[in-house]
């Protein structure tokens, strides 16, 4: 009686890596069960891109899907003349007035903390870091039914940055406007009225 042989072809496609690997084994008929029970080879994992925000304790860096309800969601009233667009990636929404845009970003946890984020934003308009005492002195607060937003206002050489930070149910909400000094200055009252309108989603 001729020995029977079985060819088992295993094809594993690694779509994220853009390649395929194929392995072919010749095994005796009686060894089929042992092969089926053999441990699977480890799956290759693709690393995070170099420019991905840091992921660590207290900051999951994941944006919650919009309009899913839940206690972490807040809504707002747009100031007169402002428009709203949907977001992408970590950006939940984009609010526009004239040539200015205000980005709305939601991150898990404290997302690095107000002080560290403020100094990072200052670097975006060519300013140096503040000390903790200077940061506390130059911040102001806006109260809404969603909570108290910390607001910072920094003038660089050619740009002005206006931003707020609000922690709601373990998620950090950031509203940030950056643009020409005069335009941002004129939009500041409306920006603050936007923050005052924040409230939990019904």
C-alpha positions, 0 to 999 in steps of 0.5 A: 500500500502506497504511503499517503502524504498530505500537503498543507499550505499555509498562507499568511497575508500581512496586509499592513506590511504590504507583503505575503509569506507562504510556507509549505510543509509535507507531513505524514497522514497520522501527523495531521492532528499534531500540526493542527494543535501546534502553536501559531507563529507570532503575528508581526505588529507594525510600530507606531509612526515616528510623529504619533503623540506619546501614549502613556498613563493618564493620556490615551491619545484616542479621540472618542467618536462624535455623537455617540452620547454618554456623559463625556459628550458636550455640545455648544452654541456657535457664535454668530457668523461661525460655521462648523465642519466635521473633524478627522483623526484626533480632531473632533470638529473644526469651527470657522469664522472668516479665515480663522479656524478653531480646532476641537480635540478630545483626548483621554485623561489629562493628556499631558496637563494644562501647563505642558500643553500651554508651553508646547503651544507657545513653541508653535508661535515662537515663544519660550516656556513659562514657569508654572507661576507665570502660567498660573498668572497669565491664565484665566477661567471661563465657567460653563455648565460643562465645567470651568475652562482654563483659557490662555492667550499668547502673542508671538511675533506674527501670530496669536494663539488663543486656547482653552482646556477643559476636563470632563468625565476623564477626558480633556477637551481642547479648543484652539485658535491660531492666526494673525494677531488682529484677527484673533484679538477681534474673535476673542469675545466670540471664542469666550462666548463659545466656551460659556455655551458648553454644556453636557449633551442631553 
